[in-house]
Amino acid sequence: MSQLLFRLKLSSRNKNVFKQKSVRLFSTSPCLSLCCVWDDALGLVEGGSYIGKVLFFDPAKNEILQVPDKTIPQELLNSKPVGASQGWGFSSEQSNHNSLHITDLFNPLAASKSNTKMIPLPPLTSMLYGQTKVVWNVAMSSSSPHEEDCVVAIKFFGRQLSMCKPGRDLAWTNRLIPFDRAENSNLMYSKRDQRFYLPAPGGNYLCSWDLHFDNDPKFNELVFPNFPNLPQSTWEDLDSCIREDHWVESPSGQSFLVKRYSRVGSKAPMVMVLVFREEDQVTAKGTRNMCYTQDIGDLCIFLSKNDPFCVVASSCPGLKPNSIYMMDHCVSICELANGTVTCFELPKMMPFSPFWIPPCSV
């Protein structure tokens, strides 16, 4: 009997048609991890694993890609995905949420199809004013957990932040986030600054930690010299929305603050994005000047429940430059120049929220 983690049925509100293609890839554009499929009739292979395929959505081509002949370990069949970073997936056991592992199953270009990598992490421990049952997002400092200095940081719902070096640390280093509410911002790692960043509630300060997490967090005030000229009614609509703040870094090291507003429910659904570009280096007072912009050039920003990332659009033909690709209740693309938002509906049944995977190559 064929097993599917959710029904594969994507439809677009603007009537675009999704194609399905079986591929063997050597490089990719950003993609959305969807699910893995295996067939009980094929039986177990050595180690209690199944042979199956992994499905992705390619936003550059509006296609569903099938990567065949993937080994799906038994541990993953009894786990649930909780996050992704740098193309690696993080899963916890269904029976024990404190047991985590890293896998390359959802990396479309994993070097070995017959040997899916599984890296166990130390057991999670809750702090007095924290919890480990609900993961908000994961950020990783390196492109591979095998690198010696790689640090994994997990932001949980609430105030707990946990860090470790995969394969080297026997326990997590736990820290309390120094503000009461941080649910609407995502943790990310800056390659330029070699620090983990988290926008503070309100979006007026940026909180950061170094790779050792030994010192108290550092705060930078964000100064906004200009805001968009919007009607008062629009500002009132935005006040009624849920807002997420994302700190994003481009491949060249340019930083952006993305404020994403969304509303679902009884009122008319709404999605809106405001982008602020860091114009200068950090001042002597520790402030950062953030200027509103509708032009991020030949860049695309990808937002979901993982660490946000930025891609040069011309390096991935088919992507729309100067756009924000978002994943929440649906896939949505916001073209910054005119504010147009195109939405693609997701499957009706999903075991987890899909994650954007950055471009990979082998």
QUIRAQUI-V106732 format. One record per pair of residues at least 12 apart in sequence whose C-alpha atoms are under 6 Angstrom apart, sorted by the first residue. I is the first residue (numbers start at 1). J is the second residue. If there is no record, write none. Layout:
i: <I I>
j: <J J>
//
This chain:
i: <1 1 2 2 3 3 3 4 5 6 6 9 10 10 11 12 12 13 18 18 19 19 20 20 20 21 21 22 22 23 26 26 27 27 28 28 29 29 30 30 30 31 31 31 31 32 32 32 32 32 33 33 33 34 34 34 35 35 36 36 37 37 38 48 49 49 49 50 50 51 51 51 52 52 53 53 53 53 54 54 60 60 70 71 71 78 79 79 79 79 80 83 83 83 84 85 85 86 87 87 88 88 89 89 90 98 98 99 100 101 101 101 102 102 103 103 104 122 122 130 130 134 134 135 135 136 136 136 137 137 137 138 138 138 139 139 139 140 141 150 151 151 152 157 159 159 160 161 161 162 184 185 185 185 186 188 192 195 195 196 196 204 205 205 205 206 206 207 220 220 221 222 222 223 223 223 224 224 226 227 241 241 241 242 242 243 243 244 244 245 245 246 248 248 250 255 256 256 256 257 257 258 258 259 259 260 260 275 275 276 276 276 276 277 277 278 294 294 296 297 298 298 298 298 299 299 299 299 299 300 300 300 300 300 301 302 302 303 304 304 304 322 323 323 330 330 330 331 331>
j: <39 40 39 40 37 38 39 37 35 349 350 347 346 347 345 344 345 344 62 63 63 64 63 64 65 65 66 65 66 67 361 362 360 361 359 360 316 359 357 358 359 57 58 356 357 56 57 355 356 357 56 354 355 55 56 354 54 55 53 54 52 53 52 74 72 73 74 71 72 69 70 71 69 70 67 68 69 70 66 67 318 319 113 114 116 94 91 92 93 94 92 137 138 306 306 139 140 143 107 357 103 104 102 103 102 123 124 123 121 119 120 121 118 119 117 118 117 170 171 159 160 156 157 156 157 155 156 157 155 305 306 153 154 306 153 188 307 152 189 165 164 165 164 183 176 177 176 174 175 174 244 244 245 246 246 307 253 209 210 208 209 222 220 221 222 219 220 219 286 287 287 287 288 288 289 290 290 291 291 292 261 262 263 261 262 260 261 259 260 258 259 258 308 309 310 278 276 277 278 275 276 274 275 273 274 272 273 292 293 290 291 292 293 290 291 290 336 337 322 322 312 313 321 322 311 312 313 321 322 313 321 322 323 324 324 325 326 326 326 327 355 336 335 336 344 345 346 343 344>
//
